[in-house]
Amino acid sequence: MEKLNGKKIIAQARERLQGVNTRPLALLHTGVTVGVAFAIMLLQYVLAEGIGNTGGLSGMGMRSVLETAQLVLQWANTLLLPFWSLGFLYVALLWAREAQADKRDLLAGFRRVGPYLGLMLNRAILTILVLVVSINISSVIYMMTPAADRILELAENFGDTDQMYDYLYSLDMDQIMVLLRSMIPMMVIGCVLASVLLIPLLYRFRMAEYVILDQKGVRGIGAMILSAALLRRRRWQLFKLDLRFWWYYGLKLLCTVLLYGDMILEALGVVLPVGSGMAYVLTYVLYLGGLFAVEISFRPRVETAYACAYEQLKELSPIEQKIVP
């Protein structure tokens, strides 16, 4: 079986991007993403300030309206952003094929709403199922260890579940922390088990977005099936390609650290000369600025490399004739 060659894929992506001005589309895509995130953050901040100023019974109606507006903003961003991101994958796929891409191609994700929504829902269902299985198995293993003695004592002392809940609600914070610390082994077992089960499963579907963009008649489940076929016995090779981009994911992780800068400074005992709300706004702006710089500088080459990997997988796969337009 011929393998994916990460070094060759990266070289191919670099070659395909030679002479291509990727900056305008990367700037447009990232600018919209960051701009929308910034606008939503400001609106959320203003709404939070408004909610804080609507105390008492007389302000319940306005408070309910403002809280609903906050929720709508959060859901709108959560639902629309994946389709906008899918558009950049399509642009990278065109670059990998040495085809011309323009700003209208960034809307490709919104032209595949049904299939991509089905893909996201199916992935979410599989993820939830794996997590439920992991929690159940880890709890069974945990109950067999000495660390569960405190929990078992509580269960034995209270024959009625309501009585046990009443007791738990009566505990102070120190007592609650003691119980939570005793459950750390279960959390560790659950996380390890979920990772062992979930990561290989999700890697099967890493190429599903490209299948959806490439094949107009393929739905969500079909894209998952074809992705699994493309990556059969090649998931480890794709993982090694991911490792070649450790620097890119590391930079994005550093940007995420900036997002929680206010909390980190507070934990370190550093007090900013502004209120907590403004401190959050400042750290969020730093996060968006860092993300903007990383994305416009490096994302085109990274996404084009993954698009080249998809093209190479089609050449290597025995189901090639089923997925080539």
N, C-alpha and C positions, 0 to 999 in steps of 0.2 A: 504494500500500500504506500503510495507516494504521500509525503507529509507536507503540511504547510511550512513554508520557509519564511520565518519572521524577518530575517535580514533581507531576503529577496523582496518581500512585500513592502518593507519600508523604502528600499531603494526604488522599487517600481513606483510607489506613491510620489517620491521626490521627483522622479523623472516625469510623471504625468503632470505635475504641478509647475514644471519649468515653463516659463513664458506665460503662465496663467496669473492674472492679477486677482488673487483671492481676497484682498483687503476690502473692497467695497461690499461684497456680500457678507463677509464675516463681520464687518463694522455695522452693517444694517441689522443683521440678525442679533448680534450681541447687544447693540444699542437699544433695540426694541425690548429685548429680554430684561436688560438692566433698567431701562427707563420705566417700563411697566412695574417692575419690582419696587423701584424707588417711589413711584407715584402711589402705589398701593400702600407702601409703608407710611408715607406721609398722611394719606387718608386715614389709615388705621390709627395713627398717632392723634390726629385731630378728633376722630370719633371717640378714642379712649378718653381724651381730655373732656369731650362733651359729656360722655357717660359719667365721668367723675363729678361733673357740675350739675347733675340731675338727681340730687339726693332727695329722699323723702317720698311720700306717697304721691305727691303732686307731679313728680317727675317720672313716674313709672311708665307712662305712655311713651314719652320721648326716649327714655332709656331703652325701652323695648325696640323702638324703631332704629336707634343707633346700633344696638347689638345685632339686630338683623342685618343691617348694612355691613357691619364688620364680617359677619358670616358669609354674606353673599360675595363680598370681595375675595375672601379666602378661597371659596369654592370655585369662583370664576377663574382665578389664577391657576388653581390646582388642575382644573379640567382642561383649560386651553393651552397651557404651557407645553404639555407633551406633544400636541399636534404641531405646534410651532417648532419644537425641537426636531420633530420628524422631518420637517422641510429641509433642515440643514443636512440631514443624512442623504436626502435625495440629491441635493446639490453636490455633495461629496461623491455620490455614486456617478453623477454625470462627469465630474472631474476625473474619476478613475477610468471612465470610458473615453476620455479625451473628447467629450462633447461640450458644447457651449451651454453655460448656465446663466440665467438672469434672475432678477429679483422675484419674478412671478413663480419661479420654481421653489422659492421658500414657502409657498403656500400649499405645497404638495400634500402635506400632512392633513390639511383641511379638506382635501379632495378624497381622502381615504379614511374618513371619520368612522364609518361602520366597521370595517375590518380591524382598524387599529384599536377601537374601543373594545371590540370583542377579544382581541389579543390581550389587552390590559386586564380585562375582567377575568379571563381564563387564568392568566398568570397570578392574579390576586387570589383567586379561589384555590389554586394549587399551593400557593405560599401559606395561606391560612390553614389548609389541611395539614401541611407539613408541620407548621408551628403547633397545631393542636396535638398531633401525634407526638411531637417532641416533648411538649409539656406533660402529657399523660405518662409517657415512658420515664421521663426524668423524675416525676413525682413518685412513681412506683419505686424507682431505684433509691431515691432520697429516703423514702419511708423505711427502707431496709438498713439505713445507716444510723449510727448513734446520734448524729446531728438532729434527727427528727424526734428525739425523745421529748423535747419540750412541747412540740405540737401534739404528739400522741397523748401526753398528759392532759392537755387541754381537752382533747376529744373524749378522753375517759371521764374527766370530771364533770363534763356537761353532756348529759344525755340528750338534751334538747338543743337543737341548732340555734334557736332564738336566744337561749340563755348564753351560749358561747359568744354570739355576736354582741349581746349586751355587755359581756365582760370585756371583749376586745375594744368596744367603744369607750369603756371606762378607763382604759390604760392611758398613762401619760406618755410623753414622747420618748423618754429614756427606756421605758418598758417596751414600747413598740420597736425601737431600734434594736433591742436585745433579740426580739422575735425575728426581725428581718435579718439580722446577722446570722441567726441559726439557719436561715433559709438560703444563704449564699451558695452552699454546695448544690442545691437543687437548681439555682439559677445558672451556675457554671455548667452543670451537666446538660441542662436544657439548651444553652447557647451552643455548646460543642456539638450536641446531637443535631440541632437545627442546621448548623453550618455544614456538617457532614452530609446531611440529607438534601439540603436546599441548594447549596452552591453547584454541585454537579447537575442537579435538575434544571436550574435556571440557565446553566451554560448550554444546555441542549437547545435553548430557544434564543440564543444570542443573535442569530441571523434572521429571526422572524420579521423584524422591521424591514430589512432589505428585501425579503420575499414579498412582503405586502406592497412595497414601493415598486418592485420589479414586475409583479404579476397582478394585473388588474382584477382578475376573476377569483383570486384566492382570498378566503375569509380568515378570521383569527385562528381557529383551530387548524385549518389547513396550513397556514404559515408556520405554526408550531411544529406540525408533523414534518413539513419539508425542511425546516431548520434542523430538527433532530436528525433527519436523514443526511443532511449536508455535513453535520458535525459528528457523525458516527465514527468513533475511534479517533477523533481529531480535537476533542475538547481540551486535552492537555496542551496541544500545540497552540490553540487559541489563547490559553492561559499564559503560555510563555510569550506570546505576542503582547499580551497585556503587561507583562513584566518589563518589556522593553520600553514601555511608556510610564515607568514608575515615577519619573520626574514630573510628568504632566499631572498625574493623579496626586502626587505629593504637593505640588503648587496649589491645586484646588483644595486640598486638605488644609493647607496653611490659610487660604482665604476663609475657609469655614471656621478656623480658629479665631480669625478676626471678628467673625459674626458674634462670637461669645466673649469678645474682649471686655465688655463691661462687667460680666460675671467673673471673668478671670482676674481682673484688676481688683474687684471687690474681695475675692477670696484671698488675694495677696495683701490686702489691707491698704491698697492704693485708693485714695478718695479723689475723684475728679471734681473740679470746681464748678460743676453743673449738676442739675437734678438727674435722677435716675432715668427719667424719660428721655431727656436730651442726650445722656450718655449712650443710651441704646441707639438713638438716631445717628450719632457720630460713628459708633462702631459699625453700624449697618452700612453707612456710606463708605467707610473704609473697606468693608467686605465687598461691596458692589464694585468699587474702584479696582481692587485686586483681581476680582473675577473678570472684569471687563478686559484688563490688560492681558491676563492669561489666555482668555478665549480668543481674542482677535489675533494674538501672536502665534498660538500653537494649535488651536482646534482644527483649522483647515487641514494641516498635514496629518494629524492624528485620525480624523474621520475619513480622510481619503485613504489612509493605510487600511482601515477596517473595510472600506468599500472594495479595495483591491483584494483583501482577504476573501471577501464574499465572491468576487469574480473568480479567484483561484479555486475556491471550493466548488463552484459550479463546474469548472473544468475537471476537477478530480472526482466528483461525485458520480456514482452510477445512475442517479436520477436526473442527470443533466437535461435530458430531452424533455422532462416534464416541467422544467422551470425556466428554460430559456424562452424569451418571447418569440 
